[in-house]
Amino acid sequence: MAKLTSIQLILAWAALKDLEIFQFNCKTAFLHTKLHHDVYSHSFPGWPISKPGRVKIVAALYGLRQSGYKFYMLFFSLLSGLGMAHCDVDHGVFFGEWAESPDPSVLMPSDGSPLTLVVPIHVDDELGITNSSQLYLRFIRSLGKNLHVVDLGICSKFLSILIIRDRTKRELFLSSHLYVVELLS
């Protein structure tokens, strides 16, 4: 999981460079990963099974200690396969830079800069910060081949933090007031 400080720094960089900030979500994230060792649980009351008692769990579930790690390793392998690397300082942040277009549908930036994509992840909520919306859409389609990905479009709220942006001034403001009000009520 990306640290909040890393996310704040990446958002500040996106504002400074006038990059697009997209949000996407991996639905049923942990269920996409399989457990490679035996994990058992007690069946819950009312569940129809032939033998009451222990039930073998074959997919990572929310609440299992290894589920987050298993999903991270799946995500890591998918993004590595797309030519991205994780940040050495914060392993929840992935980045990619391409000097040539990875696909004919993705045009290179007109200013001659390389294509850039930064993806901070927090459990199953992710951002896609890029200088090419075409690159982002290709990225989402590629992930969608292995995960149930929902593209949430331009990001205005992430992890209960409201993102207010003034692109003409290249400013970005973060506000937790909605979260605080909800917490207090």
C-alpha positions in Angstrom: 0.0 0.0 0.0 1.3 3.4 -0.9 1.9 5.7 2.0 -0.2 8.8 2.2 2.9 11.0 2.1 3.9 9.3 -1.2 0.4 9.9 -2.7 0.6 13.6 -1.6 4.0 14.0 -3.3 2.8 12.4 -6.5 -0.3 14.6 -6.6 1.8 17.7 -6.1 4.1 16.5 -8.9 1.0 15.9 -11.1 -0.2 19.4 -10.4 3.2 20.9 -11.2 3.6 19.0 -14.5 -0.2 19.4 -15.4 -0.6 15.6 -15.6 -3.9 13.8 -15.8 -5.0 12.1 -12.5 -7.3 9.1 -13.0 -8.7 6.7 -10.5 -9.6 3.1 -10.9 -10.6 0.2 -8.6 -10.0 -3.5 -8.6 -13.3 -5.2 -7.7 -13.0 -8.3 -5.6 -9.3 -7.8 -5.6 -8.2 -10.5 -3.3 -10.4 -13.2 -5.0 -8.2 -12.9 -8.1 -5.3 -14.5 -6.2 -5.1 -18.2 -5.2 -3.6 -19.5 -2.0 -0.7 -21.9 -2.6 -0.9 -23.6 0.8 -3.8 -25.1 2.8 -5.9 -22.7 4.8 -9.0 -23.9 6.6 -11.9 -22.2 8.3 -15.0 -23.3 10.2 -18.1 -23.2 8.1 -20.6 -20.6 9.2 -24.0 -21.7 10.5 -26.6 -22.5 7.8 -24.0 -23.2 5.1 -25.0 -26.4 3.3 -22.0 -28.8 3.3 -21.9 -32.6 3.4 -19.4 -32.7 6.4 -19.7 -30.0 9.0 -16.5 -28.6 10.4 -13.5 -27.3 8.5 -13.8 -25.8 5.0 -10.7 -25.4 2.7 -10.2 -21.8 1.5 -8.7 -21.7 -2.0 -8.7 -18.0 -2.8 -7.4 -15.1 -0.8 -10.2 -13.4 1.2 -10.5 -10.1 3.0 -9.4 -10.7 6.6 -6.7 -13.3 5.9 -3.3 -12.1 6.8 -1.7 -13.2 3.5 -4.4 -11.7 1.2 -2.9 -8.3 0.9 0.5 -9.7 0.1 -0.9 -12.2 -2.4 -2.8 -9.4 -4.3 0.2 -7.1 -4.2 2.4 -9.9 -5.8 -0.3 -10.5 -8.5 -0.4 -6.7 -9.2 3.4 -6.5 -9.2 3.7 -9.3 -11.8 1.0 -7.7 -14.0 2.6 -4.2 -13.9 6.1 -5.7 -14.4 4.7 -7.4 -17.5 3.6 -4.0 -18.8 7.1 -2.6 -18.4 6.6 -0.8 -15.0 8.7 -1.0 -11.9 8.0 -0.3 -8.2 9.6 2.6 -6.3 12.4 1.5 -4.1 11.3 3.9 -1.3 7.6 3.0 -1.4 6.7 -0.4 -2.9 3.1 0.7 -3.3 4.1 3.1 -6.0 4.7 1.9 -9.6 6.0 3.9 -12.5 6.7 3.5 -16.1 8.4 5.6 -18.7 8.5 4.9 -22.5 10.6 6.7 -25.0 8.6 4.9 -27.8 4.9 4.2 -27.9 4.1 0.7 -26.5 1.1 0.5 -28.9 0.1 2.2 -32.2 -3.1 3.5 -30.4 -0.9 5.6 -28.0 0.5 8.8 -29.4 3.7 10.2 -28.1 3.4 13.6 -26.3 3.7 16.6 -28.7 6.4 18.2 -26.5 8.9 15.3 -27.2 8.8 14.0 -23.6 8.5 10.3 -22.9 5.2 8.7 -22.0 4.9 8.5 -18.3 2.5 6.6 -16.0 2.7 6.5 -12.2 0.3 4.2 -10.2 0.1 4.4 -6.4 -2.0 1.6 -5.0 -3.8 1.4 -1.7 -5.3 -2.1 -1.2 -7.8 -2.1 -4.1 -7.9 1.6 -4.8 -5.5 3.0 -7.4 -4.6 6.2 -9.1 -3.2 6.6 -12.6 -1.1 9.7 -13.1 0.0 10.2 -16.7 0.8 12.6 -19.5 -1.3 10.5 -22.0 -4.9 9.5 -21.5 -4.4 7.0 -24.3 -1.7 5.3 -22.4 -3.9 5.2 -19.3 -6.8 3.6 -21.3 -4.4 1.0 -22.8 -3.1 0.3 -19.2 -6.7 -0.2 -17.9 -7.5 -2.6 -20.9 -4.4 -4.6 -20.2 -5.2 -4.9 -16.5 -8.8 -5.8 -17.3 -7.6 -9.0 -19.0 -6.6 -10.4 -15.6 -8.6 -8.4 -13.0 -12.0 -6.9 -12.7 -11.0 -3.2 -13.1 -13.4 -0.3 -13.0 -12.2 2.9 -14.5 -13.6 5.7 -12.3 -12.4 8.5 -14.6 -10.8 11.8 -13.5 -10.1 11.7 -9.8 -11.9 14.1 -7.5 -11.8 12.1 -4.3 -9.3 9.4 -3.2 -9.3 7.6 0.2 -11.9 10.0 1.5 -9.7 13.0 0.6 -11.3 15.5 -1.7 -9.1 16.7 -4.5 -9.7 20.3 -5.7 -7.7 21.3 -8.7 -7.0 24.6 -10.5 -5.1 23.5 -13.6 -4.6 27.0 -15.0 -2.5 27.9 -11.9 -1.2 24.3 -11.5 -2.5 24.1 -8.0 -4.0 21.2 -6.2 -5.7 21.2 -2.8 -6.5 18.2 -0.6 -9.3 18.3 2.0 -10.4 15.7 4.5 -13.4 17.7 5.7 -15.9 15.2 4.4 -14.2 12.4 6.2 -13.9 14.4 9.4 -17.6 15.3 9.3 -18.6 11.7 8.6 -16.3 10.5 11.5 -17.8 13.1 13.9 -21.4 12.2 13.0 
